[in-house]
Amino acid sequence: MTQTLRLIAILSAALTMIPAALAQTYPTKPVRIIVPFSPGTAADIVARQLGKGLADIWGQSVVIDNIQGAGGGTGAAAAARAAPDGYTLMMVGANHAINPSLYKDLTFDIVKDFKQVARVAGGPLVIIANPTLPANNITELIALAKAKPGEINFGSGGNGSITHLSFEILKTQASINLMHVPYKGISQMMTDILGNQISLGSPALASAVPNIVSGKLKALAVTSATRHPLVPGVPTMAEQGLAGYDVSTWNGVLAPAQTPDAIVAKLYADVAKVVATPEFIEQLKQQALSPALQNSADFRRYLVSEVDKWSKLVRASGAKVD
């Protein structure tokens, strides 16, 4: 019996060492990062820059795979089903903290069905308007909306997206009525604001800066708690009477839930190296994003808090997916 127990102990120890040994050599082939949004979005930009840095460290290619649909849910479902070996990762975004409150038929749990590897970056949205709209700031927009209830429209990247809920929070706090026009992505929304087909939108700041600088669009507010250095003259929502208003995008890396802890630890260490490089920081800066590095445990806590926050905001706004 003693000999049997000794053999079991040796075998258990050996099995425990296997994931650690695999992590030493990981990766030995290309790694796929699923981006559940369209090319050009903040998640896509962050994933491509991160992938480039990781490929340099690993000597292996990193493939970005854009799988769109259901507010990021389609790509997330594919990532949750992937083999938990570290070769399929996902770039998660703020929408994934919102979706559990909107989609009742999700086939995955964004917290329980993934290992949180690292939070990477974050940045504000910006409330933009076609120059013909007779409002140059949020105070004037609120007054205009109260004078013309339901007549002013805003676009979003889709029902329940952060670009939708940013306006729902504005509507609730200011007690105004704006008409929502959902799109399947940000690109067509931006085109329609520029063409004056719709009046308002709230894309990631990076998506709008060139047109703001050129005067083709006007910025009414940034949605973060503080002003952004790319547009220092644009006030925050809070500065314009909406106390506590703070809506920001963020992105991080997830892996399927059963991915070995040793591989998750190596992934975090390598992601941290990339995020600390001047090249990565400069690329984020050009996209109006900032590093927001968190390790696995801290990112998990942050994600749980985001799911809880958006659950309350969705209930308060009454937002629904059509």
Secondary structure, 3 states (H helix, E strand, C coil): CHHHHHHHHHHHHHHHHHHHHHHHHCCCCCEEEEECCCCCCHHHHHHHHHHHHHHHHHCCCEEEEECCCHHHHHHHHHHHHCCCCCCEEEEEECHHHHHHHCCCCCCCCCCCCEEEEEEEEEEEEEEEECCCCCCCCHHHHHHHHHHCCCCCEEEECCCCCHHHHHHHHHHHHHCCCCEEEECCCHHHHHHHHHCCCCCEECCEHHHHHHHHHHCCCEEEEECCCCCCCCCCCCCECHHHCCCCCCCEEEEEEEEECCCCHHHHHHHHHHHHHHHCCHHHHHHHHHCCCEEEEECHHHHHHHHHHHHHHHHHHHHHHCCCCC
